């Protein structure tokens, strides 16, 4: 819960899915924190000091200790505020599965989504859509295995993999709108369609995921800026 807290600060920006991960995790644990908004196109002195290696958001500052990288922060939150709902599964194998698929989402799946948003021509666009569809099929299967027939990857409640994937929902919807495609297909991935609705309406999530129209405008701005830079 975003609120005044001198002990816990989150450096971030609302449209960032990586920042959203941390916000959702803190909401699940009912932890108050101070949100320090970073301006697009600039990096504050506090950010550069707190994350001198990557110089990126999000950064969680607990007391005077900075923690960087979104999924590492989520794991830290789960361990420090252990009295709240568990985010990572208790079983070692289940934890490994969640971490595997979270790495897949960051390393491969969302890379394909970004390629769709920048695809030049119908052939490149179709190829990107096909790769995303393959990824969605894999994640549909992962939902069944990790969730064991329950609504979320974490079972009855949101867990680590839900946060890792669900933080991208706003950008996935924005990509659908911009590219004129359907990524969440009721016929092919009914489990993910139901999961996306349940995740988006969860109390810890619904006020975190940015509005789609805002993300669409941001995506247009990013694309125009990239095209301008490549032309120079």
N, C-alpha and C positions, 0 to 999 in steps of 0.2 A: 504494500500500500504506500503510494507516494505521500509523503508528509514530512514535516520537520523532524530531522534526526541528526544531531551533530556527530553521532558515532558511525553512521552508515550513509555513504554517498554513492550515487550511481552517475557516472559520466556517460552521456549517451545522446541519441537523437531519436525522436519518436518514430520516424519512418524505418529505422534500421531493424530488420528481423533479428539480428544478433542481440541488440539491446532489448528487444521485446522478450527474448528468451529469459533474460535476467529478471525483467519486470514480472513475468508470469510466475517464475519460481519464487520470487519474494512475496507475491500475492498469495500463492498456495500456502506459504508458511505464515502468512499474516504478519509479515515483518514491515515495520515502518522504515522509510529511508528518504533521503533528500535527493531529488532528481536535478542534476546539473546539466542543462541542455547545451550541447556543443553546436555551434553554428556551422552550417554547411559551407565547405570550402576553406575553413580555417581550423586551426588546432590550438586550443587554449594552452597556456603555460602549465596548468595543472595536469592536463592530459599528457603533454610531452614529458613532464616530470614523472608521472605515474606509470606510463607505458613507454619508456625510452627505446625499447626494442622494436616494436611494431608501430607505435605511434597511432594506434587505432582505438576506437570505441568497440565494445563497452569496457569500462574499467569500474570495478567495485572497490571502493575504499572503505575498509572496515577498521575503525580507529585511525591509525596512520599507515595501515598496510594495504597496498594496492594488489588486487587480483585481476588478471587479464585473461582474455579469450572466453567467449560466451559459454561454451560447454564446460570448461574448467570452473567457471564461476558458478554455474548451476550445481555442479557436484560439490563445490565448497559450501554453498547455501544448504544443501541437503545434509551435509555432515555437521555444520555448525549449529543449525536450528533443527536438531534431530527430533525434538518433541513434536514438531508439526507433522503433517502427512508426508510419508516417504515418497521421494521422487524416483530414486533408483530402486530396482527390485532387490529384495534381500538375498535371493538365491544367486550364487556366483555365476552360474551359466546364464541365467536370465539377464544379469547385469552385462555380461559379455555380449549377448545378443543385442541389447539396446545400444551399447556403445558401437558395435559393428555397424548397425543400420544408421546411427547418427552420423558416423564418419562417411558412410555412403552418400547420405543426403548432402553433406557439405562438399565432399570431394568430387562427386559425379553428378548427382541428380540436379542440384541447383545450377551447376555449370551448364547443363543442357537447357535449362529454363532461360538462362541469360543468353545463350546462343540463339534461342528462338526470338528473343526480344530484339536482337541485332541482326537477324537473318536478312540477307539481301537476295531477293528473288524467291519465287514460289518453290523452286527445287530445294533450296537451302532451308526454307521454312518447313516444307513437308518432312525433310530429313530430321529436323530438330523435333518436330511433333512426334515422329515415330520413336525417337529415342526417349522422349518424355513418357510416351505411352508404355513403352517397355518398362521404364522405371516405376510407373504407377502400378503395373501388374505385379512387379516384385514387392512393392510396398503393401499392396492388397494382401499378398501372401504373408508378409511379415506381420501385418495386423492380426491375422488369424493365429499365427504361431506365438507372437508375443502377448497378445491380449487374451488368448485362450477362450475365444468366443465372447468376450466382454466388449463393452463399447469403445474402450480406449486401448492403445498399445500397452498402457500400464495396468490394464484390467478394468476394475470398477471405477478407477479415478485416473486423472491425468498423471503421467509419469515422464521419465526422462526423454523417451523417444517421441512422445506426444509433443513435448516442448520443442525438441529439435526440429521436427517436421512442421508442426502447427504454426511456428513463428513465421513461416513463409506463406501462410494461407493468403494474406492480403496481397502479396506480390504475385502469387499464382493467379488470383482472381483478376488482378490488374493486367497480367499478361494475356489471360483469356480475352479480356475486353479489347486490348490493343491489337492482338493478332487475329481476332475473330475466330478463335478455336475453342473447343471444349476439352479441358484437361481432366476434369472430374466427370467420368462417364458412368451414368447409372447402370447401363447395361454391362459394362466391362469391369467396373470396380465399385460395386454397390456398397461394399463395406467402407471404403474410403469416403464415399459421398455421405453416408450416415455419420461417420466419424467426424468429418469436417464440420457438419452442422452442430454436433454435440460439443466439439471442442470450441467452436466460435461463440457458443452461447454460455459457456462455463463462466461462473462468477469471477474466476481469476484471470479470464482472458478477454471478456467482451469489451472492456474499456481500454484494452492495450493495443489490439490489432488496428492499424490505421484504416481510415476510410478508403475504399477502393478508388474513388474519383481523385483523391489527393495523390495517391500513388501513381495513377495514370498520368497526371500532370507532371509529377516528378520524373517519371520514366521518359516522357517526351522531352523534358529539359535535359536529362542526362544524354539522350540520343543526339539531340541537337548540338550539345556541347562536344560530344565525341566526334561528330561529323565535322564540326568546325575546326577542331584540333587536327584531324586527319587531313583536312584540306590545306592547312597551313604548312 
